[in-house]
Structure formats: C-alpha cells, structure tokens
Amino acid sequence: MKKFFPVYVRVPLIFFIVFALMEYFIDSGDKPAFVKYPMVSLFLFVFLFILIAIEITLSAVNRVMYQLLSPEEKAQKELEESLSFKESTWFKNLMHKLTKTEPIEKEGELLMDHDYDGIKELDNNLPPWWVYLFYICIIFGVIYVVRYDVLGADDQEMELKKELAQAKIDVAEYMKTAPDLMDEKTVVLLTDGPSLAEGKTIFTTNCAACHRADAGGQIGPNLTDDRWILGGGIKNLFHTITNGGRDGKGMIAWKGTLKPKEIQKVASYILSLQGSNPKDPKEAEGEVWVDDSAPKTDAAAATTKDTTEVKK
Ligand code: HEC
C-alpha cells in the first residue's frame, strides 16, 4: 500500500472516509456534520496533521539512515525489502504495525524474571492501536472538559431548549410570509387598493349571483349594512366564507374553491363596502355586530345593549 499511495494521499483518504461516515451516521439537519460539530472536525484535522507529520519525519529519517549505509549494506537492504514486499501483503504489514507482535521464537528475550509458581510473564509491547486510542481519549477528554466545564458550552438539555425556541420563531416567521397558511385567528383586514380590487374581481365572479354586484343582497343577505347573521368583522367573515353559512340556507363553504389569501381579499372587499347604501337593498337581517376585541368606547358600550352575543 505504501508503495502505491504516498502518505499525503493515504492519510487524507482515510479522513475522507471518516467524514463520509460521519455525514452518513450523524443527523446534523441541513448543515454538513463537520460544520455542525466544529470541535470534532478540529480534532480530526489536528490528528490528521500529526499523522502526516509523523509519517514524513519517519520517512526522512529512513532516507538519512539509508544514505549512511555502506554499498554492501544498501544492496542487502534492497534485497530484503524486495523479498519482504513480495512475501507480505499490505494487510500483514498493517496488522504488524498496529500490534507490534513479536514472533514466538523471540519469546525467550521477552521473558521477565517474575516467576509465580511457574507462571511467567512476557514483556510485550503495548499494541500501538491501543496506545493511539488511549492518546485520542486523553485529547478528547481535555477538549471535552475545557469546552463544557471551563468555557460552559451548552449541554444537551440547553441545546434542546434553544432549538425549540428557535423552531417557534421559525414557525412564526414562516406563517408571516406564507399567505396561504392563514386561518381565521391570524387573518387581518386588508385596505390597500390592489388587494381590494382583486377582492372585487373575486366577488363579481363568485358571489354577485346571490349577493348582487353591489352586495345589496338578493338570495344572500345584504353585505353592506352593519347587521350580520353570522357575525361581522374580518375574522367572522373569513370563517363564514371559508366554512359556509347555516345548513340549507344556500351559502356554501368556499374553502375548496378559494385560497385563504383570496378569501381574505374578498372579505376585506366586502368590509370596504360597509355603509355604501346600494339602491333597493335587501332588508336587513341579523344583529348589529360589535367588535369585542376593539377597545370599548361609550358609544360602543351603548349599542352593545341591543346586540345579542356575536354569532360563531
Ligand atoms: C348560492 C348563493 C350564494 C353565493 C354564490 C354566495 N353566497 Fe354568501 N350567502 C348566501 C346566503 C343564502 C347567505 C346567508 C347564510 C345564512 O343565513 O346562514 C350568505 C351569507 C354570506 C355571508 C354572511 C352574511 C351575514 O349576514 O352574516 C357572507 C360574508 C357571504 N355570504 C359572503 C359571500 C362571498 C364572499 C361569496 C363569494 C365567494 C358568497 N357569499 C357567495 C348565498 C350565497
């Protein structure tokens, strides 16, 4: 392997695989995992740097040592290398590198002088894979303590709370800009010219047949007076137009035909006709509607007396 890929290809390749695995297994929302968890990336990059540095230093040292050898020794070494390369696969090399196991013939050299009733002890090397893992744990531990206990980064509970709070803000923001997600609680009266003109078009096309082009009323009630069967004000109108009138009266629910935004416009248009007194209006039906949510003035308080409760 070493022969085919130089260190500056091999090591980053391993890291690329690690990042790909991270990306695959960690749920990091819309951001890539290594952007979302910068500490992990930082750690990986430091580790990458150290690995490359070690490899480069080692190969430099090897080269210098090689130069110092006599010509015979050089030839000998080259022979050895070509032989060992033929014999052993890269996997074997790797395993040896990671475990540093000594061949069984060398056991005698490793024997320590401890002897417990015939049980003897070998002085094997700590396997490098274990040692590196241990170092990684130490570095991780230091970063962890500094990050959470010294610098006071958010723990999981705090992270959750923050994400929930942010989600609430996002939803509110989305509702503001998503016109078709309006309901009778969030609908507001429109007063700008273009919206009212659109409302008029919608009214003429869909509603005039029953309410008359001037909204004076025919099959449907007069929509220009201050009396309402189903409650006045933008919110009640939105509700009535969306869900229809009382059963059997002829006013259908328009939610299948009109979008919320369109219902808002036509309702606003109707309210702009208040007090327009069209000719021969249909006689008034319903009650005078008083907006409960508006601040009460003396005049409003007086009219409340002859008003029954707001319908629907
Ligand atoms: C088929 C005839 C018909 C059509 C078309 C029609 N309406 Fe109506 N509308 C009625 C009737 C009838 C009522 C009375 C319902 C009741 O008494 O419950 C009514 C009631 C209403 C009310 C409530 C009035 C009140 O006094 O509370 C509003 C607002 C309204 N219509 C708006 C519209 C709009 C906007 C459209 C067009 C998108 C429309 N209507 C289309 C027949 C119609």
Residues whose N, C-alpha, C, O or C-beta is under 5 A from the ligand:
A	BS01	HEC	N206 C207 C210 I219 G220 P221 R227 W228 I229 L230 G231 L237 T240 I241 G245 R246 K249 G250 M251 W254 V266 G286
